[in-house]
Amino acid sequence: MRLYWLRFMALTISGQAYDALFEVMSEHGQLLDPEDETDSVMPYPDELGHGQIRTIELREGLGLTIESYQQHCDIAVAFSDQPDWIRLGFHLSGFHQGLLAEVGPGEFAISGCGTVPKDVFRSLEIAPVKEIVCFISRVQLQAFWGELPTALQVLVQRDEQLPFAQTYQITPAIQVVLQQVLACPYQGILKRRYLETKMWELLLLGVEPLLAAAPPRAQRSPKLKADEVDRIHAARQILLQRLDNPPSLLELAHLVGLNDRALKQGFRACFGTTTFDYLHHYRLEQAQQLLATGDRKVEEVSQQVGFSNRSYFAEAFRKKFGINPGDFARQQRQR
């Protein structure tokens, strides 16, 4: 059993070295659309893992990446940054942690312009990363919106200020648009206009919590000690390693050296939900990935991710993604 202290067995790399690895891999990029020179895919650096990153520059100040990779180990990148972008990162699977936000499966992080004086960005190898990222410049955002509502002005703060960043749950409406992005049927200029429209749609859906002044996902409680936070992260890792036979709350608490009350309260403080709900949504995200990437039967996938009752799995899948798992699998095979 991997316990919480193993989380620190990560590859630590500077921001410059990290960027240099991707710069080298960009030389091996290939065009995906013969009608669009800005639509390319490059391999994920061998030193870090395996997979690929697709990049599409829709217009100046408006870009999209579709990232799919599995790391060899946890990666910690130390960097200073001054982003001039509004960034929306939608996680279908995988985990990222940073100074300003932490995001996991079924969540998205929205961040604005500003300056991060020093940060350590962590990408965890506990699960493959599948992320769709939208980059929107200040100029493009203001041109699109006109006069920004007061609630959105935090996204375009002055460079010397710390950027705004929050994490929210991916809603069914956002999930539909993400699937449309992944299944875009067009090429050339039609593809670019279609994806640009979807990006603005994702932005509008993504800023709804800001406009409605809805509370973001619960953030890490300042009362938690560092050791408690590590044990709670270890509990999450154990849950995800035992999808088909998860431990009870009492057993899980014992495995990481906490009592059940401390685990319940700490898990909600760190991840904004209960251990059961977190596991439930992660199972569904994994099932979606398995159905999208393989020729597997629905019953086989439901059992693999820990659903013993196929009817319950189908109902839960439909509630989360708005489509039956069988219909979703057939659509993916046709594409």
C-alpha positions in Angstrom: 0.0 0.0 0.0 1.4 3.4 -1.0 1.0 5.7 2.0 0.9 9.5 2.2 4.6 10.2 2.4 5.2 8.7 -1.0 3.5 11.8 -2.5 6.7 13.6 -2.1 8.6 11.2 -4.4 8.2 13.7 -7.3 10.4 14.9 -10.1 11.2 18.5 -9.3 12.2 20.7 -12.3 12.6 24.4 -13.0 10.2 26.3 -15.1 12.9 27.0 -17.7 13.8 23.3 -18.0 10.2 22.3 -18.2 9.5 24.8 -21.0 12.7 23.6 -22.8 11.5 20.0 -22.9 8.2 21.1 -24.6 10.1 23.4 -26.9 12.2 20.4 -28.1 9.0 18.2 -28.6 7.3 21.0 -30.6 9.9 20.4 -33.3 8.3 16.9 -33.7 4.8 18.3 -34.0 2.6 17.2 -36.8 -0.2 19.1 -38.5 -3.7 17.5 -38.0 -5.5 19.6 -40.5 -4.1 20.2 -44.0 -6.2 23.4 -44.2 -4.9 24.9 -40.9 -1.2 25.4 -40.1 -2.0 26.3 -36.5 -3.6 23.0 -35.7 -0.8 20.6 -34.6 -0.2 17.8 -32.1 3.1 17.1 -30.4 4.2 14.2 -28.2 4.4 14.7 -24.5 8.1 14.7 -23.4 9.5 11.2 -22.9 11.4 12.4 -19.8 8.0 13.1 -18.1 5.6 10.5 -19.5 3.8 9.6 -22.6 0.8 11.1 -24.5 0.2 14.1 -26.7 -0.8 17.8 -26.7 -2.9 19.3 -29.5 -2.7 23.1 -29.9 -4.9 25.2 -32.1 -4.4 29.0 -32.4 -7.9 30.2 -33.4 -6.8 33.8 -33.8 -4.4 36.2 -32.2 -5.1 36.1 -28.5 -7.4 33.1 -28.6 -6.0 29.5 -28.3 -7.1 26.0 -27.4 -5.1 23.0 -26.2 -6.4 19.4 -25.8 -4.0 17.6 -23.5 -3.9 13.8 -23.0 -1.0 12.2 -21.2 0.2 9.9 -18.4 3.2 10.8 -16.3 5.9 8.5 -15.1 5.7 10.1 -11.6 4.5 13.2 -9.8 6.0 16.4 -11.3 6.7 19.6 -9.4 7.6 22.6 -11.5 9.0 25.7 -9.8 8.4 28.9 -11.8 7.5 32.6 -11.7 4.9 33.7 -14.2 3.1 36.8 -15.4 0.2 35.5 -17.4 -1.5 37.9 -19.7 -4.3 35.4 -20.4 -7.6 34.4 -18.9 -7.3 30.6 -18.6 -10.0 28.0 -18.3 -8.7 24.4 -17.7 -11.4 21.7 -17.8 -10.3 18.4 -16.3 -11.9 15.3 -17.6 -9.4 13.3 -15.6 -6.1 14.0 -13.7 -5.0 16.2 -10.9 -3.1 19.6 -10.8 -2.1 21.6 -7.8 -0.7 25.1 -7.6 -0.5 28.1 -5.3 -3.8 29.6 -6.5 -5.9 26.6 -7.3 -6.2 22.8 -7.1 -8.3 21.0 -9.7 -9.3 17.3 -10.2 -11.6 15.2 -12.3 -14.9 16.8 -13.1 -13.7 20.2 -12.2 -12.5 23.3 -14.0 -10.2 26.1 -12.9 -10.6 29.7 -14.1 -7.7 32.1 -13.6 -7.0 35.7 -14.7 -4.2 38.0 -15.5 -1.6 39.1 -12.9 1.7 38.1 -11.5 2.7 34.9 -9.6 6.0 35.8 -7.9 6.8 32.2 -7.1 4.9 29.0 -7.3 5.3 25.3 -7.5 2.9 23.7 -9.9 2.3 20.0 -9.2 0.9 17.4 -11.7 0.1 14.1 -10.0 0.6 10.8 -11.8 -2.2 9.1 -9.8 -4.4 9.2 -13.0 -3.9 10.1 -16.7 -4.5 13.8 -17.5 -7.2 14.7 -20.0 -7.7 18.4 -20.0 -9.2 21.0 -22.4 -7.7 24.4 -21.9 -8.9 27.7 -23.3 -6.6 30.8 -23.4 -8.2 34.2 -23.9 -6.2 37.4 -23.9 -7.3 40.5 -22.1 -7.8 42.3 -25.4 -10.0 39.5 -26.8 -12.0 39.2 -23.6 -12.8 43.0 -23.6 -13.5 43.0 -27.3 -15.9 40.1 -26.9 -17.7 41.5 -23.8 -17.4 45.2 -24.3 -17.7 46.8 -20.8 -16.9 44.0 -18.4 -19.3 43.5 -15.6 -17.9 44.3 -12.2 -17.8 40.7 -11.2 -15.5 39.8 -14.1 -13.0 42.7 -13.7 -11.0 40.4 -11.3 -9.9 38.5 -14.4 -8.1 41.5 -15.9 -6.2 42.9 -12.9 -3.0 44.9 -13.1 0.2 42.9 -13.7 1.6 43.5 -10.2 -1.5 41.9 -8.6 -1.9 38.2 -7.8 -4.2 36.6 -10.4 -7.7 35.6 -9.6 -8.1 31.8 -9.5 -11.0 29.6 -8.4 -12.1 26.0 -9.0 -15.7 24.9 -9.7 -17.5 21.7 -10.7 -18.1 21.0 -14.4 -21.8 21.2 -15.0 -23.8 19.0 -17.4 -24.0 22.0 -19.8 -20.3 22.5 -19.8 -19.8 18.7 -20.3 -21.9 18.8 -23.5 -19.8 21.6 -25.0 -16.5 19.9 -24.1 -17.7 16.8 -25.9 -18.6 18.9 -28.9 -15.1 20.4 -28.9 -13.6 16.9 -28.8 -15.9 15.6 -31.6 -15.6 18.7 -33.9 -16.4 17.4 -37.4 -15.0 20.3 -39.4 -11.7 21.3 -41.0 -10.1 24.6 -42.1 -11.9 27.9 -41.5 -15.2 26.2 -40.6 -13.4 24.3 -37.8 -11.8 27.4 -36.5 -15.1 29.4 -36.3 -16.9 26.4 -34.8 -14.3 26.0 -32.0 -14.1 29.7 -31.4 -17.8 29.7 -30.9 -17.5 26.8 -28.4 -14.7 28.6 -26.6 -16.9 31.7 -26.0 -19.7 29.3 -24.9 -17.3 27.7 -22.4 -16.3 31.1 -21.1 -19.9 32.2 -20.6 -20.7 28.9 -18.8 -17.5 29.1 -16.8 -18.0 32.6 -15.4 -21.7 31.9 -14.4 -20.6 31.4 -10.7 -18.8 34.7 -10.7 -21.8 36.6 -12.2 -24.1 34.9 -9.8 -21.7 35.4 -6.9 -22.0 31.6 -6.2 -19.5 30.3 -3.7 -16.6 28.4 -5.2 -15.7 24.9 -4.3 -14.6 24.7 -0.7 -10.9 25.5 -0.4 -8.4 24.0 1.9 -9.1 24.9 5.5 -6.4 27.1 7.1 -6.9 25.2 10.3 -5.6 22.0 8.8 -2.0 21.2 9.6 0.3 20.2 6.8 0.6 16.7 8.1 -3.2 16.4 8.1 -3.5 17.7 4.6 -0.9 15.1 3.4 -2.9 12.3 5.1 -6.1 13.5 3.4 -4.4 13.5 0.0 -3.2 10.0 0.8 -6.8 9.0 1.5 -7.8 10.2 -1.9 -5.0 8.3 -3.5 -6.1 5.1 -1.8 -9.7 5.6 -2.9 -8.6 6.0 -6.5 -6.3 3.0 -6.4 -9.2 0.8 -5.1 -12.1 1.8 -7.4 -13.5 -1.7 -7.5 -13.3 -2.3 -3.8 -12.9 0.9 -1.8 -12.4 0.8 1.9 -15.0 2.0 4.4 -14.6 5.4 5.9 -13.4 3.9 9.2 -10.8 1.7 7.3 -9.7 4.6 5.2 -9.2 6.7 8.3 -7.2 4.0 9.9 -5.0 3.5 6.8 -3.9 7.2 6.9 -3.7 7.6 10.6 -6.8 9.8 11.2 -10.0 9.3 13.0 -13.2 9.2 10.9 -14.4 12.6 12.0 -11.1 14.3 11.1 -11.1 12.6 7.7 -14.7 13.6 6.9 -14.1 17.2 7.8 -10.6 17.4 6.3 -11.7 15.8 3.0 -14.5 18.2 2.6 -12.2 21.1 3.4 -9.7 20.0 0.8 -11.9 18.8 -2.0 -15.3 20.4 -1.3 -17.2 17.1 -1.1 -17.5 13.8 0.8 -15.3 10.8 0.1 -18.3 8.9 -1.3 -19.3 11.7 -3.8 -15.7 12.2 -4.8 -15.3 8.5 -5.6 -18.7 8.4 -7.3 -17.9 11.2 -9.8 -14.3 9.9 -10.4 -15.7 6.5 -11.3 -18.0 8.1 -13.8 -15.2 10.2 -15.3 -13.0 7.1 -15.7 -15.9 5.1 -17.2 -16.4 7.9 -19.8 -12.7 7.7 -20.7 -12.8 4.0 -21.1 -15.9 4.1 -23.2 -14.4 6.8 -25.4 -11.0 5.2 -26.0 -11.7 1.5 -26.2 -14.0 -1.1 -27.7 -15.4 -2.3 -24.4 -18.8 -3.3 -23.4 -20.8 -1.1 -21.0 -21.1 -3.9 -18.4 -17.4 -4.5 -18.5 -16.6 -0.8 -18.0 -19.1 -0.4 -15.2 -17.6 -3.4 -13.3 -14.0 -2.1 -13.9 -14.7 1.2 -12.2 -16.6 -0.3 -9.3 -20.3 -0.3 -10.3 -21.8 -3.7 -9.6 -25.3 -2.7 -10.7 -25.5 -1.9 -14.5 -28.8 -0.1 -14.2 -27.6 2.1 -11.4 -24.4 2.8 -13.5 -26.5 3.7 -16.6 -28.7 6.1 -14.5 -25.7 7.8 -12.8 -23.9 8.1 -16.2 -26.9 9.7 -17.8 -27.4 12.1 -14.9 -23.8 13.3 -15.1 -23.3 13.4 -18.9 -26.8 13.7 -20.3 -26.5 10.5 -22.4 -26.8 6.8 -21.9 -23.4 5.0 -21.7 -24.3 2.6 -24.5 -25.3 5.5 -26.8 -22.1 7.4 -25.8 -19.9 4.4 -26.7 -21.6 4.0 -30.1 -21.1 7.6 -30.9 -17.4 7.3 -30.1 -17.0 4.2 -32.2 -18.6 5.9 -35.2 -16.2 8.8 -34.9 
